[in-house]
Amino acid sequence: MKCPKCDWENKDGAIRCALCNADMSGEPAAAACQGQQAGQPSQPSVGQQYSNFSSGQYQPGGPAYSNNTSGGGSTVFVPLEVRGWNWGAFLLGWIWAIANRTWIGLLALVPYIGVIMWVVLGVKGNEWAWQNRRWDSVEQFKATQRVWAYWGLAMIILSFIFGLLLGVLLPVFVRARHAAQMY
């Protein structure tokens, strides 16, 4: 079912457009446009609206900026550039989930389910973060998620170094203590 206002393809039976939130409850297209001349779209097509997303040009008041759908909940349009694997969500799990207001990510704390949830956060994390929190632009979103990925990688490296040091130094300490007790 196409939206009469923006021509976005919505699910059949949708009451409101997932992109522009226009009423789709059966109102004639002429009434939705309210006074526009026939043959002129009420706003640019979806491809035109989001052309700035792929080109990286964001101008306040421009099509990409004015149609920023971030923070709009689970029914909003997620730009294609936002979708994909999220290393920060995968590596930092519940910490990332709290910061990005993705409360379902707290399931990563539940035994057994947590392992599965970490993978789900990696797969769906970008979309959930876009839908649950307001972002200024796709660039800001990507930069923030990149920082989360770097911190996640840093935590993994530090954990590995700590484990390695613990694995090497603990036996040395135990042997030295045991040797001291013998004398």
N, C-alpha and C positions, 0 to 999 in steps of 0.2 A: 504494500500500500504506500503510494507516494504522498508526501506532504504537499498540500496545495501552495504553501508559502515558499519552501526552499527546494522542492523536488527530491528530498532525501527519501531513500527507500527504507520504510519502517516495517515492523512486524505487522502481519494482518491483524486487524481488530484494535490497533493502537489508538488510544484516545488523544494522546499528545505526541508530537514529533520528538524523537530522541535527540535531534540536533538543535532545532530552534525553539522547541517547546510550544509550537503553534497548535491550536485546537484542531483535531482531526475527527471530531465526533459526528461528521456528516454535514458540516457547514459547506455550502457551495464555494467553489474556488473564487468566484467573483466577490463574495462577501468577505473572504479571508484577505483578499488584496485591498479592500476598502478604498475605492476611488481610483485605483490605478487603471491606466488605459489597457485595453485588451492587447495581448501579445507581448507585454512587457513583464518580465519576472519581477516579483516583489523584492528580490535580492539576488546576488550572484548565485550561480549554480554551486553545488558542493565542491566541484573541482576547482572553481575559481576561488571559493572561500578559503580553501586549504592549500592553495598553490604556494602561499608564502611559507607554509610549514616546511615543504621539501626544499625550497630555495634558501631557507635560512634568513629570510628578510622579515623582520617583525617591526611594525611601525604602530605606535599607539594610535588607535582609532581606525587602523587598516583592517582588512577583512580577517586576517589571522588573529589579530589582537582582540577584536570585538567578538569573535566567536570562540574564545577560549573557553572550553568546556570543563576545565579542571575543577575539582571540588564539587561537582554537581551530582555525585552519587553514582550508583551502579548502572543507571540507564543512559548515561551520557556517552557521546561519541568519543572514542579514544583515538587520537591521531596515529597513523601508521608508524611514524618515527618513534613514538613512545613505546610501542609494543616490542616484546623480545625478552630475552633472558636478563635477570637482574641479579648480579653477583653480590651486591650488598645485602639484598633480602635473603639470598641463599646462605651466605657466610655468617651473617649476624642475626638471622632469624627474628626472635621476639623483640630484640632491641630495635631493630629496623622497623618492625611492625608498630611499635608504640610511637616512634618518632614520625611515622608516615600515616598515623591514624588508621591503620589497617588491623583492626582488632581481631580478625580471624587468625592473624599470624600468631596470636598468643597460644594457639593450639600447639605450637612448636615446643612448649613447655611440658606437654602431656607425654608421659612415657609411651613408646612405640608409635603413637600417632605423630610425635614430633619429627621423627626422621622423614616421614612422608610429607609432613607440612613444610619442611625446609625445601624440599624439591618443588612443591606447589608454589611456595613463595618465590622461588627462582623463576618459575614459568610465568606466573600471573602477577608478580610483584609490581612491575611497571604499570600495568593497567590499574591495579588496585590503588597504588599511590597516586596516580593521576586522578582517579575518580574520588578519592577520599580527602584530598588536600588541595588547596588552591595554589596554583603556580602562576608566575608572571608570564612565562613563555616555555616553549619546548626546550630551548637552550638552557634556561635556568633549571628545569626539571632534570635534563640529562647531566648537567654539571653537578647537581646535588647527588644524583644517584651514582655518578662516577666517584665522588668523594666517599660515599658509603662503600663502594667496592674497594677503594684503596684502604679504608680502615679495616674492612673485613680481611683483606689480604695481609695487612700488617698484623692483625690479631692471630691469624694462622701462623705466620712466620714467627712471631714472638712465642706462641704456644709451642711450636716445634723446638725453638732454641731452648726454652725453659725445660721442656721434656728431655731434651738431649743432655743439658747440664745436670738435671736431676738424675738421669740414668747413669751418668758418668761419676758425678760427685757423691751420690748417696752410697754406692758400694765402697768408695774410698773412705768415706767418713765412718761407715760401719766397721771396716777392717781396722782402721786406726783406733777406734774405740775399743774394739775387741782386743787388740794388741795391748792397749794401755791397761785393760783390766787383768791381763795375764801377769803383769809384773807387779 
